[in-house]
């Protein structure tokens, strides 16, 4: 086991700023590009991250700490953001993500004592018993997954423009 709460928080605390640096102020063309039909663009990924902050990580953590394996926590709708898109700018979305993440990291620090809580289990509606450390680890890897997705989606925009160099650009070689 390699999980360390302090190390996990290093990524959770940095993700909003990293994404702000990467996509803040970009033209709409960068934010609307995707990897093809049925895939998400950069804006949709950010909206998904915001939705997760509101309805997934901390609510599930609280549920586990309160209910244990007594009853399954509510499922997370991974596509809710596609039905409820806010009419805000990317800068506003990034600020919302940053604010809610700051709040959620503070809650995480307040709720979880690594010596007491990491091995506590809750009941996932699909997987069954899951540990607090697994939920937090998933939160971190979820951030990294969507950061990689954003970069991959942006690279896709220039797929045909790179010409023969595509053979050296692993991000474009699916």
Backbone as JSON, one array per atom type, in Angstrom:
{
  "sequence": "XXXXXXXXXXXXXXXXXXXXXXXXXXXXXXXXXXXXXXXXXXXXXXXXXXXXXXXXXXXXXXXXXXXXXXXXXXXXXXXXXXXXXXXXXXXXXXXXXXXXXXXXXXXXXXXXXXXXXXXXXXXXXXXXXXXXXXXXXXXXXXXXXXXXXXXXXXXXXXXXXXXXXXXXXXXXXX",
  "N": [[0.84, -1.18, 0.0], [0.6, 2.16, -0.9], [-0.63, 4.5, -0.29], [-0.84, 7.72, 1.04], [-2.26, 10.14, 2.97], [-1.48, 12.88, 3.13], [0.12, 13.12, 0.83], [-1.78, 12.58, -1.13], [-3.4, 14.81, -0.83], [-1.69, 16.75, -1.8], [-1.92, 16.59, -4.59], [-4.71, 16.94, -4.9], [-5.01, 19.55, -3.93], [-3.59, 21.02, -5.82], [-4.67, 20.62, -8.36], [-6.85, 22.42, -9.29], [-5.45, 24.88, -9.75], [-3.5, 24.06, -11.56], [-5.07, 23.34, -13.76], [-6.24, 25.8, -14.27], [-3.99, 27.26, -15.08], [-3.38, 25.84, -17.39], [-5.68, 26.0, -19.09], [-7.03, 28.41, -18.67], [-8.1, 31.44, -20.07], [-7.84, 30.59, -22.69], [-8.74, 30.44, -26.19], [-12.08, 29.96, -27.48], [-12.12, 27.89, -29.33], [-10.21, 26.01, -28.5], [-11.46, 25.12, -26.21], [-13.76, 23.92, -27.08], [-13.08, 21.75, -28.66], [-12.95, 18.19, -29.25], [-12.59, 14.57, -28.97], [-14.02, 13.32, -30.87], [-17.28, 12.03, -31.82], [-19.5, 11.63, -29.11], [-17.62, 12.1, -27.16], [-16.08, 14.14, -24.6], [-15.62, 17.69, -24.5], [-13.2, 20.2, -23.49], [-14.51, 22.08, -21.84], [-16.71, 20.58, -20.96], [-15.43, 18.62, -19.47], [-14.42, 20.12, -17.33], [-16.84, 20.96, -16.23], [-17.81, 18.48, -15.41], [-15.91, 17.85, -13.43], [-16.56, 19.81, -11.55], [-19.18, 19.02, -10.9], [-18.61, 16.55, -9.7], [-17.25, 17.44, -7.44], [-19.33, 18.62, -6.07], [-21.23, 16.55, -5.66], [-20.07, 14.03, -5.29], [-17.32, 13.2, -4.04], [-16.83, 14.32, -1.27], [-19.5, 14.18, -0.22], [-19.85, 11.35, -0.4], [-17.77, 10.47, 1.24], [-18.6, 11.5, 3.74], [-20.93, 10.03, 3.99], [-19.94, 7.4, 4.18], [-18.52, 7.63, 6.61], [-20.61, 8.1, 8.34], [-22.58, 6.09, 7.88], [-21.22, 3.69, 7.42], [-21.11, 0.36, 6.36], [-23.8, 0.09, 6.4], [-25.81, 0.94, 4.62], [-25.98, 1.37, 1.06], [-24.16, 4.06, -0.48], [-25.5, 6.88, -2.33], [-25.64, 6.56, -5.93], [-23.29, 8.05, -8.21], [-23.95, 10.32, -10.71], [-22.37, 10.33, -13.55], [-22.81, 11.78, -15.81], [-24.38, 13.97, -15.35], [-23.6, 16.63, -15.61], [-23.81, 17.12, -18.31], [-26.45, 17.53, -18.79], [-27.08, 19.71, -17.31], [-25.75, 22.14, -17.97], [-24.03, 25.01, -17.1], [-24.44, 28.45, -17.86], [-21.89, 29.95, -18.02], [-18.7, 31.58, -18.1], [-15.5, 30.12, -19.0], [-13.56, 31.01, -17.22], [-15.13, 31.65, -15.0], [-16.1, 29.1, -14.4], [-13.7, 27.8, -13.74], [-13.01, 29.26, -11.47], [-15.14, 28.58, -9.81], [-14.68, 25.83, -9.55], [-12.18, 25.92, -8.26], [-12.89, 27.18, -5.83], [-14.8, 25.42, -4.66], [-13.27, 23.12, -4.48], [-11.26, 23.95, -2.71], [-12.78, 24.26, -0.41], [-13.64, 21.59, -0.13], [-11.23, 20.2, 0.27], [-10.5, 21.28, 2.71], [-12.59, 20.25, 4.23], [-12.01, 17.52, 3.98], [-9.58, 17.36, 5.4], [-10.56, 17.98, 7.9], [-12.42, 15.94, 8.41], [-11.13, 13.43, 8.18], [-9.06, 11.42, 10.0], [-6.02, 10.09, 9.58], [-5.02, 7.97, 11.12], [-7.26, 6.78, 12.1], [-9.42, 6.55, 10.24], [-8.91, 5.68, 7.54], [-9.14, 2.97, 6.81], [-11.77, 2.42, 7.21], [-14.94, 1.25, 6.04], [-17.41, 1.62, 3.47], [-20.48, 1.19, 1.66], [-20.53, 0.75, -1.63], [-22.75, 1.32, -4.36], [-22.42, -0.35, -6.58], [-19.91, -1.71, -6.45], [-19.78, -2.79, -3.91], [-18.28, -3.28, -0.7], [-16.12, -0.65, 0.08], [-13.12, 1.16, 0.87], [-12.27, 4.06, 2.83], [-9.73, 5.12, 2.17], [-9.52, 4.13, -0.43], [-11.55, 5.52, -1.75], [-10.54, 8.16, -1.54], [-8.1, 7.85, -2.87], [-9.08, 7.26, -5.41], [-10.27, 9.69, -6.02], [-8.02, 11.32, -6.34], [-6.73, 10.04, -8.54], [-8.76, 10.32, -10.37], [-8.7, 13.09, -10.8], [-6.17, 13.23, -12.06], [-6.66, 11.64, -14.29], [-8.61, 13.14, -15.7], [-7.18, 15.47, -16.16], [-5.21, 14.51, -17.89], [-6.94, 13.76, -19.93], [-7.92, 16.24, -20.81], [-5.58, 17.38, -21.89], [-5.07, 15.52, -23.91], [-7.38, 15.82, -25.51], [-7.02, 18.44, -26.37], [-4.67, 18.14, -27.87], [-5.63, 16.59, -29.92], [-6.94, 18.36, -31.52], [-5.05, 19.34, -33.3], [-4.35, 17.15, -34.8], [-4.31, 16.5, -37.65], [-2.76, 18.56, -38.5], [-0.13, 18.26, -37.7], [1.19, 16.74, -39.48], [3.69, 14.57, -40.85], [5.03, 14.25, -38.44], [3.4, 13.07, -36.63], [3.97, 10.43, -36.06], [5.79, 10.52, -33.99], [4.48, 11.53, -31.88], [3.15, 10.49, -29.25], [0.77, 11.01, -27.86], [-1.12, 11.36, -29.82], [-1.3, 8.93, -30.99], [-3.35, 6.49, -30.98]],
  "CA": [[0.0, 0.0, 0.0], [1.41, 3.36, -1.02], [-1.46, 5.67, -0.03], [-0.55, 8.64, 2.14], [-3.24, 11.22, 2.86], [-0.81, 14.16, 2.84], [0.53, 13.11, -0.57], [-3.01, 12.69, -1.92], [-3.83, 16.21, -0.78], [-0.82, 17.56, -2.66], [-2.53, 16.61, -5.93], [-6.05, 17.54, -4.81], [-4.88, 21.0, -3.74], [-2.96, 21.65, -6.98], [-5.4, 20.42, -9.62], [-7.53, 23.61, -9.83], [-4.47, 25.85, -10.25], [-2.87, 23.49, -12.75], [-6.03, 23.46, -14.86], [-6.37, 27.22, -14.56], [-2.82, 27.64, -15.86], [-3.42, 25.17, -18.67], [-6.78, 26.37, -19.99], [-7.55, 29.75, -18.42], [-7.82, 32.44, -21.09], [-7.73, 30.04, -24.05], [-9.84, 30.74, -27.1], [-13.2, 29.02, -27.46], [-11.83, 26.73, -30.17], [-9.53, 25.03, -27.65], [-12.38, 24.63, -25.2], [-14.85, 23.16, -27.73], [-12.61, 20.58, -29.41], [-13.1, 16.91, -28.56], [-11.94, 13.44, -29.64], [-14.99, 12.69, -31.76], [-18.66, 11.9, -31.35], [-19.67, 10.96, -27.83], [-16.54, 12.43, -26.22], [-16.24, 15.44, -23.95], [-14.66, 18.75, -24.77], [-12.54, 20.71, -22.29], [-15.53, 22.69, -21.0], [-17.51, 19.52, -20.34], [-14.6, 17.97, -18.45], [-14.41, 21.01, -16.15], [-18.18, 20.87, -15.63], [-17.85, 17.18, -14.74], [-15.12, 17.97, -12.2], [-17.37, 20.61, -10.61], [-20.28, 18.15, -10.44], [-18.02, 15.6, -8.77], [-16.97, 18.14, -6.18], [-20.6, 18.89, -5.39], [-22.1, 15.41, -5.35], [-19.4, 12.74, -5.22], [-16.25, 12.86, -3.11], [-17.09, 14.62, 0.15], [-20.76, 13.55, 0.2], [-19.64, 9.91, -0.2], [-16.94, 10.32, 2.43], [-19.47, 11.72, 4.9], [-21.86, 8.89, 4.04], [-19.19, 6.26, 4.72], [-18.22, 7.87, 8.02], [-21.86, 8.07, 9.1], [-23.36, 4.86, 7.7], [-20.43, 2.48, 7.26], [-21.68, -0.53, 5.35], [-25.22, -0.06, 6.73], [-26.59, 1.07, 3.39], [-25.12, 1.9, -0.01], [-24.29, 5.49, -0.73], [-26.17, 7.14, -3.61], [-24.77, 6.52, -7.1], [-22.87, 9.33, -8.8], [-24.33, 10.44, -12.12], [-21.19, 10.85, -14.24], [-23.22, 12.56, -16.98], [-25.29, 15.04, -14.93], [-23.11, 17.93, -16.11], [-24.22, 17.29, -19.71], [-27.85, 17.96, -18.79], [-27.23, 20.91, -16.5], [-24.63, 23.01, -18.27], [-24.19, 26.39, -16.65], [-24.1, 29.46, -18.86], [-20.85, 30.77, -17.43], [-17.44, 31.55, -18.85], [-14.53, 29.17, -18.49], [-12.91, 31.6, -16.05], [-16.06, 31.47, -13.89], [-16.1, 27.66, -14.07], [-12.45, 27.49, -13.05], [-13.09, 29.86, -10.12], [-16.07, 27.75, -9.04], [-13.96, 24.59, -9.23], [-11.15, 26.24, -7.27], [-13.52, 27.49, -4.54], [-15.4, 24.23, -4.06], [-12.18, 22.2, -4.14], [-10.63, 24.47, -1.49], [-13.72, 23.89, 0.66], [-13.66, 20.14, 0.03], [-9.96, 19.78, 0.87], [-10.6, 21.65, 4.12], [-13.48, 19.24, 4.82], [-11.25, 16.27, 4.02], [-8.64, 17.48, 6.52], [-11.36, 18.01, 9.12], [-13.17, 14.7, 8.61], [-10.35, 12.19, 8.15], [-7.85, 11.21, 10.78], [-5.4, 8.94, 8.93], [-4.82, 6.87, 12.06], [-8.55, 6.19, 12.48], [-10.49, 6.45, 9.26], [-8.57, 5.25, 6.18], [-9.57, 1.59, 6.55], [-13.23, 2.29, 7.37], [-15.59, 0.86, 4.79], [-18.78, 1.97, 3.14], [-21.06, 0.29, 0.67], [-20.71, 1.33, -2.97], [-23.93, 0.69, -4.95], [-22.04, -1.35, -7.58], [-18.72, -2.48, -6.07], [-19.85, -3.36, -2.56], [-17.47, -2.63, 0.33], [-14.97, 0.16, -0.34], [-12.46, 1.81, 1.99], [-12.08, 5.5, 2.74], [-8.5, 5.39, 1.4], [-9.79, 3.84, -1.84], [-12.32, 6.66, -2.26], [-9.65, 9.32, -1.68], [-7.17, 7.51, -3.96], [-9.83, 7.4, -6.66], [-10.44, 11.13, -6.23], [-6.74, 11.8, -6.87], [-6.52, 9.49, -9.87], [-9.8, 10.95, -11.19], [-8.12, 14.38, -11.2], [-5.1, 12.99, -13.03], [-7.3, 11.11, -15.51], [-9.24, 14.22, -16.46], [-6.12, 16.38, -16.62], [-4.67, 13.86, -19.09], [-7.98, 13.83, -20.96], [-7.93, 17.6, -21.34], [-4.39, 17.53, -22.73], [-5.28, 14.65, -25.08], [-8.4, 16.46, -26.33], [-6.41, 19.6, -27.0], [-3.73, 17.65, -28.89], [-6.44, 16.06, -31.02], [-7.31, 19.48, -32.4], [-4.02, 19.52, -34.33], [-3.99, 15.83, -35.33], [-3.94, 16.51, -39.07], [-1.83, 19.66, -38.75], [1.26, 17.93, -37.37], [1.78, 16.06, -40.63], [4.41, 13.32, -40.62], [5.54, 14.16, -37.07], [2.45, 12.32, -35.81], [4.57, 9.16, -35.62], [6.58, 10.75, -32.8], [3.62, 12.18, -30.89], [2.41, 9.42, -28.61], [-0.56, 11.44, -27.44], [-2.02, 11.24, -30.96], [-1.27, 7.56, -31.49], [-4.29, 5.71, -30.15]],
  "C": [[0.88, 1.24, 0.0], [0.64, 4.63, -0.63], [-0.99, 6.42, 1.21], [-1.47, 9.84, 1.95], [-2.59, 12.55, 2.51], [-0.37, 14.24, 1.38], [-0.69, 13.23, -1.49], [-3.47, 14.15, -1.96], [-2.95, 17.13, -1.61], [-1.42, 17.68, -4.06], [-3.88, 17.31, -5.88], [-5.98, 19.06, -4.68], [-4.37, 21.69, -5.0], [-3.78, 21.56, -8.27], [-6.09, 21.69, -10.12], [-6.56, 24.64, -10.42], [-3.8, 25.34, -11.52], [-3.8, 23.63, -13.96], [-6.23, 24.92, -15.25], [-5.2, 27.7, -15.41], [-2.87, 27.05, -17.26], [-4.48, 25.75, -19.61], [-7.37, 27.76, -19.76], [-7.14, 30.71, -19.52], [-7.66, 31.9, -22.5], [-8.94, 30.43, -24.89], [-10.87, 29.62, -27.06], [-12.92, 27.76, -28.28], [-11.12, 25.64, -29.38], [-10.5, 24.38, -26.69], [-13.5, 23.77, -25.78], [-14.37, 21.91, -28.44], [-12.8, 19.32, -28.56], [-12.4, 15.82, -29.36], [-12.9, 12.7, -30.56], [-16.35, 12.56, -31.09], [-18.71, 11.11, -30.04], [-18.57, 11.21, -26.82], [-16.77, 13.83, -25.66], [-15.19, 16.42, -24.43], [-14.12, 19.27, -23.43], [-13.57, 21.31, -21.33], [-16.34, 21.63, -20.27], [-16.72, 18.77, -19.27], [-14.59, 18.82, -17.18], [-15.76, 20.96, -15.46], [-18.36, 19.55, -14.88], [-17.07, 17.22, -13.42], [-15.88, 18.76, -11.14], [-18.49, 19.76, -10.04], [-19.77, 17.13, -9.43], [-17.71, 16.22, -7.42], [-18.25, 18.37, -5.39], [-21.27, 17.62, -4.88], [-21.39, 14.07, -5.15], [-18.48, 12.6, -4.01], [-16.58, 13.1, -1.64], [-18.45, 14.07, 0.58], [-20.6, 12.04, 0.45], [-18.78, 9.66, 1.03], [-17.79, 10.47, 3.69], [-20.42, 10.53, 5.08], [-21.16, 7.67, 4.63], [-18.94, 6.44, 6.21], [-19.46, 7.77, 8.88], [-22.53, 6.69, 9.06], [-22.53, 3.59, 7.69], [-20.99, 1.64, 6.13], [-23.17, -0.77, 5.58], [-26.15, 0.05, 5.54], [-25.7, 1.68, 2.33], [-25.29, 3.41, -0.16], [-24.9, 5.71, -2.11], [-25.19, 7.07, -4.78], [-24.44, 7.93, -7.58], [-23.23, 9.31, -10.27], [-23.19, 11.12, -12.86], [-21.54, 11.75, -15.42], [-24.16, 13.71, -16.64], [-24.89, 16.39, -15.51], [-23.53, 18.18, -17.56], [-25.67, 17.76, -19.82], [-28.04, 19.32, -18.12], [-26.1, 21.9, -16.73], [-24.94, 24.46, -17.87], [-23.75, 27.34, -17.76], [-23.12, 30.44, -18.25], [-19.59, 30.65, -18.28], [-16.51, 30.48, -18.26], [-13.85, 29.72, -17.24], [-13.82, 31.45, -14.83], [-16.12, 30.01, -13.44], [-14.84, 27.3, -13.29], [-12.45, 28.07, -11.64], [-14.03, 29.06, -9.23], [-15.38, 26.45, -8.62], [-12.93, 24.84, -8.13], [-11.78, 26.46, -5.88], [-14.1, 26.23, -3.88], [-14.33, 23.21, -3.7], [-11.49, 22.65, -2.85], [-11.48, 24.08, -0.27], [-13.67, 22.38, 0.94], [-12.35, 19.61, 0.64], [-9.96, 20.13, 2.37], [-11.5, 20.65, 4.86], [-12.76, 17.91, 4.98], [-10.3, 16.27, 5.22], [-9.37, 17.41, 7.86], [-11.97, 16.64, 9.44], [-12.31, 13.46, 8.8], [-9.11, 12.29, 9.02], [-7.2, 9.96, 10.2], [-5.21, 7.73, 9.85], [-6.12, 6.13, 12.35], [-9.46, 5.81, 11.32], [-10.16, 5.79, 7.92], [-9.05, 3.85, 5.84], [-11.06, 1.38, 6.8], [-13.86, 2.0, 6.02], [-17.02, 1.37, 4.71], [-19.23, 1.03, 2.05], [-21.34, 1.03, -0.63], [-21.89, 0.61, -3.62], [-23.61, -0.38, -5.99], [-20.93, -2.27, -7.08], [-18.85, -3.21, -4.75], [-18.95, -2.58, -1.62], [-16.27, -1.91, -0.29], [-14.43, 0.9, 0.88], [-12.36, 3.32, 1.74], [-10.83, 5.82, 1.92], [-8.69, 5.09, -0.08], [-10.59, 4.97, -2.48], [-11.41, 7.86, -2.5], [-8.63, 9.07, -2.8], [-7.84, 7.68, -5.31], [-10.04, 8.86, -7.01], [-9.17, 11.7, -6.87], [-6.54, 11.32, -8.3], [-7.56, 10.02, -10.85], [-9.3, 12.31, -11.69], [-7.07, 14.17, -12.29], [-5.65, 12.48, -14.35], [-7.88, 12.24, -16.35], [-8.25, 15.3, -16.9], [-5.5, 15.81, -17.89], [-5.67, 13.92, -20.24], [-8.0, 15.21, -21.61], [-6.75, 17.8, -22.3], [-4.56, 16.72, -24.02], [-6.29, 15.27, -26.05], [-7.82, 17.67, -27.07], [-5.44, 19.18, -28.1], [-4.49, 17.18, -30.13], [-6.81, 17.16, -32.02], [-6.31, 19.66, -33.55], [-3.57, 18.2, -34.96], [-3.53, 15.89, -36.78], [-2.9, 17.59, -39.39], [-0.37, 19.31, -38.47], [1.95, 17.17, -38.49], [2.52, 14.8, -40.23], [4.96, 13.16, -39.2], [4.6, 13.36, -36.16], [3.06, 11.02, -35.28], [5.38, 9.31, -34.33], [5.75, 11.32, -31.63], [2.68, 11.14, -30.28], [1.0, 9.78, -28.21], [-1.58, 11.32, -28.57], [-2.05, 9.82, -31.55], [-2.1, 6.67, -30.57], [-4.09, 4.24, -30.37]]
}
